[in-house]
Amino acid sequence: MKDFPEQTEDAFRTEIAEFVATRTDAEMRRTVEQGQPLGKQGYIDWQRKLDERGWAAPHWPVDWGGTDWSLRKRFVFDEEMALQGAPHMVGFNTRMIGPILIAYGSDAQKDRFLDRARRFDDWWCQGYSEPSSGSDLASLRTRAVRDGDDYVVNGSKIWTSYGHYANWMFCLVRTDPDAERPQKGISFLLIDMNTPGIKVEPIRHFYGAHIFNQVIFEDVRVPVANRIGAENEGWTIAKALLEHERLTSARHTEARRKFERLLRLSRRGDDASGIRSTIAGLGRQVRALECATMRALEGLIETGKVGTFASPLKLKGIAVNQKLDEAIFDLLGPDALPSAAAHDSEIGDLLAPDGRYVAEARYYFRGPAIAGGSAEVQRGVIAKRILNM
C-alpha cells in the first residue's frame, strides 16, 4: 500500500485543500458550513467530481475504482476533506453496499452494481428497520415468498434515510417464517425502487427536514438473481453491513470539524475563559476517537472485517459529537437560540450561521444516535460479544 512515496503528508493535504477550493462554489461552501444537506443532485455532482479525481471510494480495491493508499493516507484524506469544508457524503453507496458487494456479491452483481454505486449513477438506501422491528432487527416481518424466478415481497420498512432519492434498496426480508431461530430465516435482497407495488411515504423531522421515509411493499416482484448470498442466510451479511455502518457512525471527521468550529468561536473574546477546561477535555476525546477509528480501520484492512469493535466505537463517536454540539451551543449563548422552523422558513435566515448550524446539529444528531443500533443495543453487543456476559 502507498503511504506518501511521491509527496509529503503536508503536500497531500495541500492537494486536498486545492481540490476542495476549486471544485466547490460559494453556495456549496455556505450550505456545508451551516450543516445543510446539498440535495440529491448536489450530492451526485460532488461524488462525480471525486470520482473524476479517483477519490470516490478510497477504501475500495483498485480494480473497482479504489486506491491502494495506506491506512494513514486514508485517514489523512478523510480528516482533511472535513477540515476544508468538503460535503459529508451519504454513505449507503460506498461505505455500506459497496463493501458488501465486494465481499459477498456474485461476479454478475459486482459488474452490474459497483461502478454505478461508486459514481452515484444509482442511489442506494437501506431497508432494515420496520415499524415493529427496530432495535430487535431479527424480528422483522417483511415477507418474501418464492414464485419461480422471483420473490414476491410484502411488508414495510421505516426510517429509510433518503428513500425518496433512491432508485435501489438493499433490504432484509423473511424467507422462512418457520425457522428455528429468527436470524436463520432472513435473506438479503437488492430491490429496484421503481418496481410496481412500492410506495414511499415521507417522515419529516420535527424541525422540518425530510430525510426519513416509510417504504411499503405490496406484491413487489424481485428477481432471485438480486439476492446476495444463499436464501435464509442473509443475517451474516446484515451483521457485516451493520459493522460498516457503525464504523461510519463514529463520525470522527465531523467531530474534528466541530472541534475546530469550537476553537474558532472560543477566540472571539474573553467570555470563553470559563469553558477552556471543557474545550481541552473535548480535544482529548476527539483525538482518542481518531485513534480508535484508526484502530478499527487497521482491522478492516488486515481482515476485511470491522468486528465487534464497531459497537464501542459508534457509542463513543456519537457521545463525543453530541458533547461538541452542546459545547458550541453553550458558547454561542443567545446566538444559538433555535427555531423549530429554522430548516425551511424565513425565521431560519434570521439565525447567525453558527447559530443555525448548532440548532440543526443538535436536532440531527438524535438520528445517528439510533441508526445502526441505539446506545442500548451497542451496550448489549459489548456485553455479549466482548465482555462475554
C-alpha positions in Angstrom: 0.0 0.0 0.0 1.2 3.5 -0.8 1.7 5.9 2.0 3.3 9.1 0.8 6.0 7.9 -1.5 5.8 10.7 -4.1 4.8 13.6 -1.8 4.9 14.5 1.9 1.8 14.4 4.1 1.7 18.2 4.0 1.8 18.2 0.2 -1.1 15.7 0.1 -3.1 17.9 2.5 -2.4 20.9 0.2 -3.6 18.9 -2.8 -6.9 18.1 -1.0 -7.3 21.8 0.1 -6.8 22.9 -3.5 -9.3 20.4 -4.8 -12.0 21.4 -2.4 -11.3 25.1 -3.1 -11.5 24.7 -6.8 -14.4 22.2 -7.1 -16.8 23.8 -4.7 -18.6 27.1 -5.1 -19.6 29.7 -2.6 -23.2 28.4 -2.3 -22.0 24.8 -1.6 -19.5 26.0 1.0 -22.2 28.1 2.7 -24.5 25.1 2.7 -21.9 22.8 4.2 -20.9 25.4 6.8 -24.5 25.7 8.0 -24.8 21.9 8.2 -27.5 21.8 5.5 -28.0 18.9 3.1 -26.9 19.5 -0.5 -29.9 17.9 -2.1 -29.9 14.9 -4.4 -28.2 16.5 -7.4 -25.7 18.3 -5.2 -24.6 15.1 -3.6 -24.4 13.3 -7.0 -22.4 16.2 -8.6 -19.9 16.1 -5.7 -19.5 12.4 -5.8 -18.8 12.5 -9.6 -16.1 15.2 -9.0 -14.5 12.9 -6.5 -14.7 10.0 -9.0 -13.0 12.0 -11.7 -10.1 12.5 -9.3 -10.1 8.9 -8.3 -11.2 9.7 -4.8 -14.8 8.4 -4.8 -14.1 5.2 -2.8 -10.6 5.3 -1.4 -11.1 2.1 0.7 -12.3 0.0 -2.3 -10.0 -2.3 -4.2 -8.2 -0.6 -7.1 -9.9 -3.0 -9.6 -13.2 -1.3 -8.6 -12.0 2.3 -8.7 -10.5 2.5 -5.2 -6.9 3.2 -4.2 -4.0 1.4 -2.7 -3.5 4.0 -0.1 -2.1 3.1 3.3 -4.2 3.4 6.4 -2.6 6.7 7.3 -3.2 8.2 3.9 -6.9 7.2 4.0 -7.2 8.8 7.4 -5.5 12.0 6.4 -7.8 12.2 3.3 -11.0 11.9 5.5 -9.7 14.3 8.0 -8.5 17.0 5.6 -11.7 16.8 3.5 -13.6 17.5 6.7 -11.3 20.4 7.8 -11.6 22.0 4.3 -15.3 22.0 4.5 -16.0 19.4 1.8 -19.5 17.9 1.8 -20.0 14.9 4.1 -21.1 12.2 1.6 -24.1 9.9 2.2 -22.5 6.5 2.9 -25.0 4.0 1.6 -23.3 3.5 -1.7 -19.6 3.5 -0.9 -19.5 2.7 2.8 -22.2 0.1 3.0 -23.5 -1.7 -0.1 -20.2 -1.4 -1.9 -18.1 -3.3 0.7 -20.9 -5.9 0.9 -21.0 -6.5 -2.8 -17.2 -6.8 -2.9 -17.2 -9.3 -0.1 -20.4 -11.3 -0.8 -21.7 -10.4 -4.2 -21.5 -12.6 -7.3 -19.4 -11.5 -10.3 -22.5 -10.6 -12.2 -23.7 -8.4 -9.2 -20.4 -6.7 -8.9 -20.3 -6.0 -12.6 -23.8 -4.7 -12.6 -23.8 -2.5 -9.5 -20.3 -1.5 -8.2 -19.3 1.1 -10.8 -22.7 2.6 -10.8 -22.7 2.8 -7.0 -19.3 4.5 -6.9 -20.4 7.1 -9.4 -23.8 7.6 -7.9 -25.5 6.5 -11.1 -27.6 4.6 -8.6 -28.6 5.9 -5.3 -29.0 3.2 -2.6 -31.0 3.2 0.5 -31.2 0.7 3.4 -34.2 -1.4 4.2 -33.6 -2.8 7.7 -35.9 -1.3 10.4 -39.6 -1.9 10.4 -42.5 -0.3 12.4 -42.4 -3.2 14.8 -38.8 -4.3 14.4 -36.3 -1.6 15.1 -33.6 -2.4 17.7 -34.8 -6.1 17.6 -34.0 -6.4 13.9 -34.2 -10.2 13.8 -37.9 -10.0 14.5 -38.5 -8.3 11.1 -41.7 -9.4 9.3 -41.4 -8.1 5.7 -42.1 -11.4 3.8 -40.6 -12.6 0.6 -42.3 -15.7 -0.9 -40.5 -17.6 -3.7 -42.5 -17.7 -7.0 -40.5 -19.2 -9.8 -37.6 -16.9 -10.6 -38.9 -14.1 -8.4 -39.7 -13.3 -4.8 -43.0 -11.6 -4.0 -42.3 -9.1 -1.2 -45.0 -7.7 1.2 -44.4 -5.5 4.3 -42.8 -2.2 5.1 -39.6 -0.6 6.2 -39.3 2.6 8.2 -36.7 5.3 8.9 -35.4 4.8 5.4 -32.9 7.6 5.0 -33.1 9.3 1.6 -35.5 6.6 0.3 -37.2 9.4 -1.7 -33.9 9.9 -3.6 -33.1 6.2 -4.0 -33.6 4.0 -7.0 -32.2 0.9 -5.3 -32.6 -0.6 -1.8 -30.6 -3.3 0.0 -33.2 -5.0 2.1 -33.7 -7.7 4.7 -36.7 -9.9 4.2 -38.1 -13.0 5.9 -38.0 -16.0 3.5 -38.6 -18.7 6.2 -41.1 -17.8 8.9 -40.8 -21.2 10.5 -37.0 -21.1 11.0 -35.8 -22.5 14.3 -34.2 -19.1 15.1 -35.5 -15.8 13.7 -32.0 -14.9 12.4 -32.0 -18.1 10.2 -35.0 -17.2 8.1 -33.7 -13.9 6.7 -32.4 -13.2 3.2 -30.7 -10.1 1.7 -32.3 -8.7 -1.4 -31.4 -5.9 -3.8 -34.7 -4.2 -4.8 -35.3 -1.8 -7.7 -37.3 1.1 -6.1 -39.1 1.7 -9.4 -40.8 -1.8 -9.3 -44.6 -1.7 -9.2 -46.1 -2.0 -5.8 -43.5 0.2 -3.9 -44.8 3.3 -2.2 -42.5 5.8 -0.4 -44.1 8.0 2.3 -42.2 10.9 3.9 -41.4 11.1 7.6 -40.4 14.7 8.5 -38.1 15.6 11.4 -39.8 17.7 14.0 -37.7 20.7 12.7 -38.9 20.3 9.2 -36.2 18.3 7.3 -37.1 15.4 5.1 -34.6 12.6 5.4 -36.6 9.7 6.6 -39.3 7.7 4.9 -41.6 4.7 5.3 -41.4 2.3 2.3 -44.4 0.0 1.7 -44.2 -3.2 -0.4 -47.4 -4.7 -1.9 -46.8 -7.8 -4.1 -43.4 -6.5 -5.3 -41.6 -8.9 -7.5 -37.9 -9.1 -7.0 -35.7 -11.4 -9.2 -34.0 -14.2 -7.3 -30.8 -13.1 -9.1 -30.9 -10.0 -6.9 -30.4 -12.0 -3.7 -26.9 -11.7 -2.2 -25.7 -14.9 -0.6 -27.8 -18.0 0.0 -31.5 -18.0 0.9 -32.2 -17.7 4.6 -28.5 -16.8 5.3 -28.8 -13.1 5.0 -28.2 -12.4 8.7 -24.5 -12.9 8.4 -24.4 -10.3 5.6 -26.7 -8.0 7.6 -24.3 -8.0 10.6 -21.3 -7.3 8.4 -23.1 -4.3 6.9 -24.0 -3.1 10.3 -20.3 -3.2 11.3 -19.5 -0.9 8.4 -22.4 1.4 9.3 -21.3 1.6 12.9 -17.8 2.4 11.8 -19.2 5.2 9.7 -21.4 6.3 12.6 -18.4 7.1 14.7 -18.1 10.3 12.6 -14.6 11.2 13.7 -14.2 13.7 10.8 -17.4 15.5 11.9 -16.0 15.6 15.4 -12.8 17.2 14.2 -14.7 19.7 12.2 -16.9 20.6 15.1 -13.9 20.9 17.4 -12.3 23.4 15.0 -15.5 25.4 15.0 -15.5 25.4 18.8 -11.9 26.6 18.8 -12.7 29.4 16.4 -15.7 30.5 18.4 -13.7 30.5 21.6 -11.3 33.0 20.2 -14.0 35.7 19.7 -13.5 37.1 23.2 -12.8 36.6 26.9 -16.2 35.2 27.5 -14.9 31.7 26.6 -12.5 31.6 29.5 -15.0 29.7 31.6 -15.1 26.7 29.3 -11.4 26.4 28.4 -11.1 23.2 30.5 -14.1 21.8 28.7 -12.5 22.6 25.3 -9.3 20.9 26.4 -11.2 17.8 27.6 -13.1 17.6 24.3 -9.9 18.0 22.4 -8.5 14.9 24.1 -11.7 13.0 23.4 -11.6 13.9 19.7 -8.1 12.7 19.5 -8.9 9.5 21.3 -11.8 8.9 18.9 -9.5 9.4 15.9 -7.0 6.9 17.3 -9.8 4.4 17.9 -11.1 4.9 14.4 -7.5 4.3 13.1 -7.5 1.0 15.1 -10.8 -0.1 13.5 -9.6 0.8 10.0 -6.5 -1.1 10.6 -8.5 -4.2 11.4 -10.7 -3.7 8.4 -7.6 -3.5 6.1 -6.0 -6.6 7.7 -9.0 -8.9 8.0 -11.7 -7.3 5.7 -14.0 -7.0 8.8 -14.6 -4.3 11.3 -15.8 -6.7 14.0 -17.4 -6.0 17.3 -15.1 -3.1 18.0 -17.5 -1.1 15.8 -20.0 -1.0 18.7 -17.9 0.8 21.3 -16.5 3.0 18.6 -20.0 4.0 17.4 -21.1 4.5 21.0 -18.2 6.8 21.8 -18.3 8.7 18.5 -21.9 9.7 18.9 -21.3 10.8 22.5 -18.3 12.9 21.5 -20.2 14.6 18.7 -23.2 15.4 20.9 -20.8 16.8 23.6 -19.3 19.1 21.0 -22.7 20.3 19.8 -23.6 21.1 23.4 -20.4 23.0 24.0 -20.9 25.1 20.9 -24.5 25.7 21.9 -23.4 26.9 25.3 -20.6 29.1 23.9 -22.9 30.8 21.4 -25.4 31.8 24.1 -28.3 33.8 22.7 -27.0 33.3 19.2 -27.8 29.6 19.4 -31.5 30.1 20.1 -33.1 27.7 17.7 -36.4 27.8 15.9 -38.4 24.7 15.1 -39.0 26.4 11.7 -35.3 27.1 11.1 -35.0 24.4 8.4 -37.2 25.8 5.7 -38.7 29.2 6.7 -37.7 32.8 6.8 -37.1 32.5 10.5 -34.1 30.3 9.8 -32.5 33.1 7.8 -32.5 35.3 10.9 -30.2 33.0 12.7 -26.5 33.6 12.6 -24.7 30.9 10.5 -23.1 29.4 13.6 -26.4 29.5 15.5 -28.3 27.9 12.6 -25.7 25.2 12.3 -25.7 24.2 16.0 -29.5 24.3 16.2 -29.8 21.9 13.4 -26.8 19.8 14.5 -28.4 19.2 17.9 -31.6 18.1 16.3 -30.0 16.0 13.6 -27.7 14.0 15.9 -30.6 12.4 17.6 -30.9 10.3 14.4 -27.4 8.9 14.2 -27.5 8.1 17.9 -30.2 5.5 17.0 -29.2 4.5 13.4 -27.3 1.2 13.2 -28.5 0.3 16.7 -29.2 2.5 19.6 -26.9 3.0 22.6 -28.7 0.3 24.4 -28.2 -2.1 21.5 -24.5 -1.3 21.4 -24.1 -1.9 25.1 -25.9 -5.3 24.6 -23.4 -6.2 21.9 -20.5 -5.2 24.0 -21.7 -7.2 27.0 -22.5 -10.3 25.0 -19.7 -10.4 22.4 -16.8 -8.5 24.0 -17.3 -9.0 27.8 -18.9 -12.4 27.4 -21.5 -11.6 30.0 
